[in-house]
């Protein structure tokens, strides 16, 4: 102990601290000298190049005597197509007055080594600050990619230069326009962003720079694909660790060494090209708050400090892809494999019971009216006063599907009070929701004197379809346990008949309808939303009219949603914009049509929608700020599995929990391992959003926060639970248990693969209903002949 104390005293002495500081300064100086030697022009070798697959990476000479960088597909099929950056070194400097200056430079040395091609150069500011670039390029023949590992060192400092950022960009050589390409930045930019709100990021493709903080993106990548010659370029920030701090809070410029996140995007100063900016400046356009209304940039800088070093690695892949869907699949799959998100073990049975117990505890009379509250506080689990005692048929309210879950749990536990409460709620909807026009009322409020009052909320196809699927589920559960509710089935058939009468000749449906029966939104993007309900109704009734109706809607959706790669309008509160739930609903609808028709084109459409929907789901962890008192994100949990909601904002939620079963079935149907791996991740990580280990002090372990932000402000939430969270968790668990005998995916995977496929096919034939009648007269050819 005495020696330990003496050592500690010596280590903390001022003399030793001074010696250590001098050693560190000398080390930085020596390292800088070595770099300075490396960039001497006499060491340049102009013949260096790399080859990976059909793509070459070379370093063309420039008139300045330096070297640029070039990617070319000359060795592949089709005509040559190239991306070239004559000035690979790029620094943005901000001075003491906030002024901005871009500086560009060439590589001065190119050297082929055992570790790859080392390219070096330096940039000197007008004030005298010097930045050394040390870039190493390597090829990966297996993935047919190149990796750039960059180090930037601050060698000399001027007190007039306060902050700096670096950028890597790779534009097209040929004269091209932005609209000659389709793009992907996950959750932000699809194709040419035709269906985004006016204030959305990348809503104006006329902007010269489009950069997005990478904590907004489920994986930090940007892809662009030429629409004529199929040339596709992917840039992915690999090994990213997007750390930040509380001062990174709004759109005002920030200078700090604490920021480790970058931004991905596209530059278009002469021709478009992919780009990466470090640290992560955002613009033109940002969702960050504060600043003047005209401030469309949120600049981020590292300090101009002697010895400061930036490090980042970028993966580049150039290829030919047969269409945009293939480019999205290949880009996302590669990015997912590079980040390799894992699924830690959880107890699915415990998660199931936590969810069911929560539903059971809140399904009872309020002011004499049986209800499941529209929202509960988190973590308290209390019913807030305003608007909470209400019932929305589907969507975020999910009252009828929730009742189907409660009914099932009531029968399983022999809880007659629970069965009666759920029955009473469904009976109310069945007896009161239909208007004289056939349009459904979908939302009511409970008054303090115990009355239900309808809201003047139009009927959205999404809300009604969710609700009526819940009715069919509840009818089937009751029937299975010896209770017959013919009125529930009649209610479902009445809506099916209304859909058939109101389907346009082209097979489409309109988005919303007033109680009078008149449409209030004539958009047809959401035609696929009732398809699953119509398929289910056809199965349980044997009436082929409903399947004919579903197939006609499917035909229309194949020509619009699928062929146009247009997944729009899934959420009623984000009307007619590209969103995740539109992709999920398309996947479910096309998969249901494939199950009952066995037409391969529907499976292909389901697979395309599945890849699109995956791109909204975080495959990397966005670290929360430990010292932020307003952060609600579960402490110690990963953001992997959480997904963005829609274009136009960066709100995120746990919706993808609902898709576990369908992704696993797609794996069994296609053999695509990514769907299996993705199903594992979204099941396990979604369950971890609850208080499953009892460390979060939630009033009820099944509570979850309904929506949150993973970008700035990180982990802040609405601090509310809504019923859709429970339905999304429970539905795939129930389907796994009833289809494969276990709700735990790791247990399901132990079943021989051929047996799993047979079980999946059996589900496909029945869609999980215990009583299915053969469908008659369902072929579209009969319909066309009429």
Secondary structure, DSSP 8 states (H G I E B T S, - for coil): -HHHHHHHHHHT-HHHHHHHHHHHHHHHHHHHHHHHHHT-GGG--TT-EEEETTEEEE--B-TTS-B-EEEE-TTSSSS--EEEES--EEEEEEETT--EEEEEE-BSEEEEETTEEEEEEEEE-TTS-EEEEEEEEEEETTTTEEEEEEEEEEEE--TTEEEEEEEEEEEBSS---GGGEEEEETTTEEET--SS-TTSTT--TT-SEEEEEGGGSSS-EEEEEETTT-EEEEEEEES------TT--SSS-EE-TT---EEEEEE-SSS-EEEEEES--BBSS-----S-TT---B-EEEE--TT-EEEEEEEEEEEE-SSHHHHHHHHHHHHHHHH--------HHHHHHHHHHHHHHH-EEETTEEE--S-EETTT----STT-SEEESSTTT-HHHHHHHHHHHHHHHT-HHHHHHHHHHHHHHHHHSB-TTS-B--EEEE-TTS-EEE----EEHHHHHHHHHHHHHHHHHHHHTT---HHHHHHHHHHHHHHHHH--TTS---SEE-TTS-EEE---TTGGGGHHHHHHHHHHH--HHHHHHHHHHHHHHIIIIITTT--B--STTSTTSBBHHHHHHHHHHHHHHHHHH--HHHHHHHHHHHHHHHTTB--S-----TT-TT--S-TT---TT-EE-BTTS-EEESGGGGGHHHHHHHHHHH--HHHHHHHHHHHHHHHTTS-TTS-S--SSTT---S-EESSSSTT-B--EE-HHHHHHHHHHHHHHHHHHS-S-HHHHTTS-HHHHHHHHHHHHHHTT-SS-----S--HHHHHH-
